[in-house]
Every structure is written in C-alpha cells, then in structure tokens.
Amino acid sequence: MACQNDLNNAIEGVKSFNKERILNSATKVFMKLKEWEAEIILLGCTEMPIIVEYLKKYACKEIQEYLSHIELIDPLHITFAEIAKKKLR
C-alpha cells in the first residue's frame, strides 16, 4: 500500500509540476521495484514516462543505473507505432 501511495504522490507531482515531490516519491517506488528485482516495467499511465525521464536525469546513481538495465514499456508508443503502420499501408 505504501508503494501505491508513493506512486500516486509521484503522479500528483507531475500534475502539479512539483519536481521535489516527483523525485522523492518516485525514488521510493523504484527502489522497491529494484528490491523486487523487476526487470520489465509497463508504464501504464501517461505520467509514468515523464516520471522515468525525470528520474533518469535527477535521481541518485543507484536508480539511474537500475533504469538503464531494465526494460520500460510505454503502451502509448506501442499504440502510436501501430497507428503509424496502419496509416502507411
């Protein structure tokens, strides 16, 4: 439950342009994911790619390194790629 609250706080940080809130809350979430040895993460809401990019720039080295070694799946990119394929046919 605490992880869900931290994720919600990070998302709210994006919505309110609060970089400190994003960094503090998202760092807790990704530390937990690292602890759980998550290797693939589905970025299931529109704020998640923003959070990840922010962490890649400003998080501690441990989180930056973790993010560089896992697979991040953005459903929005997949959707746009499929739409583009259909438009090009």
N, C-alpha and C positions, 0 to 999 in steps of 0.2 A: 504493500500500500504506500509506503514512503516513497518508493521509486516512482509510482504513478503520480504522487503529489509533486515530486521534483520535476517530472516531465511536464505536467500541467503548468508549473511555475515557469519553466523554460519557454513553453509556448506562449504564455501570457507576456513574458519578457519580449518576445518578438513582436507581439501585437501592440505593446506599449513602448517599443523602441528602448527598452531598458537593458542595455548591454551587460551590466553587472548581474542582473537577475538571470539572464540567459547563461552567462558563464558559470555562475555559482550553481544553479540548478542542473544545467545540462552536464556539468562535470560530475556531479553525484550520480546521475543516470548512467553515464558512460563508464564510470569507474565500476559500477555494479555490473554492467554488461561485460566489461573486461573480466571481472571476477568470475562471472558465469561462463566465461570463455566463448562468448557469442562470436561467431565467425562471419555470419551474414546478417545484416540488419535491413529490414524493409522500412523505408522512410514513409510511413503510412499517412502522414498528414502534410499539408502544404508548408507548414512552418519548419518541418524537420530538415530539409536541405539547407535552409538558412541557418539553423542551429549548428548543423555539422560544419558548414563553411566557416562560421564564426569560431567554433572550437578548433578547427584546423589552423586558424591564424593566432588565436589568443589563449588557448588552453595550455595547461602545463605540458611539458615534453612527453610525459607518460601517455596522456590522452592523444596528443598529436601522433605519436608513434603507433598507438593502437589503431587509430583511424586509418593510418596508411597501410595497415596489414589486414584489414577486413574488407569484405565486400558490402558495399552500400547500394541498395536497390531503390531507385526512385521511380515509383509507378507512373508518375506524371511524364517522365522522359520516355518510358516504355509506351505509354499511350500516344504521345506525340509522334514517336517513331512509326508506330502502326498507322496512324492517320496519314503521315507523310508517304508511306509506302503505297497506301491506297490511292492517294492523290496522284502519284507518279505512274500508276498503271494505265 
